């Protein structure tokens, strides 16, 4: 029954996007059918094909091994503060507990430098172009849309640099699809943080987050092309444009630049968390005083209010009834507190027994996988507007609409996981 609800959720969420469509008569049903077929095929491969299990377990082990390497530099700089809870240093000194700034954010710097190095040696570009070709053929996207969307699987806001020469000429629909795909996927650098939160309770989380980011691309296309269909003539339709040549003269320059970009990203994540968590705490202080006047709600908070609003969306995911309330709260938290906090709390809910069903953990891991929070509008709209200042107002006008589209896309990704996940798989995933 729950798997049927997940299947129905895909069409309910797409139908909601259709309600907000700018031009319903122009919705490209062939593109939507191709995106759905690609999503379902990928979901079946990930969850049902025995060979894919070994592939994703390999990817999972690789990510966890890379995470262990990223900790070496942090230990050298921060000493015992960088030791994960329960571990000991080389001299036998015990960990002092969990410190996100010293244990999680350094992984962002390491992964960013690693990706820059892989780019320098041209190991990532062929993979990106392969995905771009698949996305263009299955979903009838323009070359610029396909290339940007495939780049999002590996990098974050900098994915738009892959189509920088064409940004000025993008149609309104192309801009919307690019923005939606940016917010509906996660970069490899931030993926490291989510893995760090859940690797102890969900050992195969890394492999699933990689597949979640891939699945989010066709889901983003389904929603974006429903809400703003293509009515213009993209200049890159029918071809994949060539990427800009690498700007680094040698591999050391690539590492330095990648590490520097990672440091800015890590600092941005930390700064954002300090600002948003503080502002939400201040707002909750005012809400709490109001909650005193609501019978039975003395602990009223913004997260709780958003959790109530998210209940219908959580139901669409096909979750266990026992887990609907905590799952909806995670979706609400993601809107304002970022997915970093939501993944942290998902791990906490598992440890506390508030979420017990392995199916809920898997589905929520997929549904939370995206930059779908209010701050991302400023990040992506600001970054893209800086590259195309002449179309700043148009891009800004698409920002919050793209955020809503990305939110629906990540939920569809969760629904696809719910369609193919079975109870028997839970015993394997959580060993």
Buried (B, 14 or more C-beta within 10 A) or exposed (E): EBBEBBBBBBBBBBEBBBEBBBEEEEBBEEBBBBBBEBBBEBBBBBBEEEEBBEBBBEBBBEBBEBBEEBBEBBBEEBBBBBBBEEEEEEEEEEBEEBBBBBBBBBBBBBBBBBBBBBBBEEEBBEEBBEBBBBBBEBBBBBBBBBBBBBBBBBBBBBBBBBBBBBBEBBBBBBBBBBBBBBBBBBBBBBBBBBBBBBBBBBBBBBBBBBBBBBBBBBBBBBBBBBBBBBEEEBBBBEEBBEBEEBEBEEEEBBBBBBBBBBBEBBEEBBEBBEEBBEEBEEEBEEBBEEBEEEEEBEEBBBBBBBBEEBBEBBBBBBBBEEBBBBBBBBBBBBBBBBBBBBBBBBBBBBEEEBBBBBBBBBBBBBBBBBBBBBBBBEBBBBBBBEBBEEBBEEBBBBBEBBBBBBBBBBBBBBBBBBBBBEEEBBEEBBE
